[in-house]
């Protein structure tokens, strides 16, 4: 019969083999590599992941020195690390390695001294993780942070972080002169404990609005800082879940004092302009009344002059025409024509009649007053001679001088 002791031993060996295979499989499938070196730095064991991270297979590396995983420049840090392990018994940190193809990459190492049953150091156990992607991600995050920080540094606004109750937890002040109080006087305190009631009421209302709608933009308040009145614009936004203790409210506070002062100046200018406009309007009304009075006097004077000319001068001129020699009557005729033109202005409302002329008729009148003949007008305005003559007839009708023994040119010269 088989010896029971032998059966137990075989069963134990099978269990150990099973556990060994399980451990070996786990090591080969792990994301981290494992290696063991002796005190001379020669590889005694290397897992598949450890070897393949460097571009090798495990069977290629047994007995090789660990320097195969490092450049000459990296070996100084490796030797310093091994000395540290001998002194402290362990190491955890970053070590640079080199692959078979010569590319270098960062790793995170955790190393521990190995001892035998008597306590003597026999080697070093090391686990390694390739942190190339982690480093790339960290670099991208650092670059993103630098860009955000540069953007933030370029913004002159004050920045505060509060909770939903209005307690101030953090701040950023590119210009400390804009702070109402020193940081040690407001960090950890409620807004109403720090600012005057009028300003704190505005801010706390904005906080409540942000808790409700996750943002609040454009509220304004004023503070007296450094002996002068300052104005600020407030913009709030929720960061995280405000219903938990982790949620925060970010408040951007912009100095708008210059804008407010400019708005006040514009408002005052608008009031002043309105006042000046009203005063000018009153002056214009008074001036219009004066001008109307003067125009009335002018018309009255002209009427008196025309009456005297008609009653006294014209009879004398006509009598003189009868007494002069025939060769001198032409001069008298010209004088009579001029006097008749002047008298016609008194008998007709010339302003109204000139207003009845079309733009073309007014243009022709202007050219006639300049001394142009009908032919010259046709060339100037690119019209036919017949058309110009018809316009002249219409002008005489509208001005009421059809039956007057006076030429249109003479009449226009005196009007």
Secondary structure, DSSP 8 states (H G I E B T S, - for coil): ---HHHHHHHHHHHHHHHHHHHHHHHHHHSSSEEEEEETTSBEEEE-HHHHHHTT--GGGTTT-BGGGGS-HHHHHHHHHHHHHHHHHSEEEEEEEEE-TTS-EEEEEEEEEEEE-TTS-EEEEEEEEEE-HHHHHHHHHHHHHHHHHHHHHHH--SEEEEE-TT-BEEEEE-SSGGG-SS-GGGTTTSBHHHHS-HHHHHHHHHHHHHHHHHSEEEEEEEEEEETTEEEEEEEEEEEES-TTSTT-EEEEEEEE-HHHHHHHHHHHHHHHHHHHHHHHHHHHHHHHHHHHHHHHHHHHHHHHHHHHHIIIIIHHHHHHHHHHS-GGGHHHHHHHHHHHHHHHHHHHS-HHHHHHTS-HHHHHHHHHHHTT--HHHHHHHHT--HHHHHHHHHHHHHHHT-TTSSS-HHHHHHT-
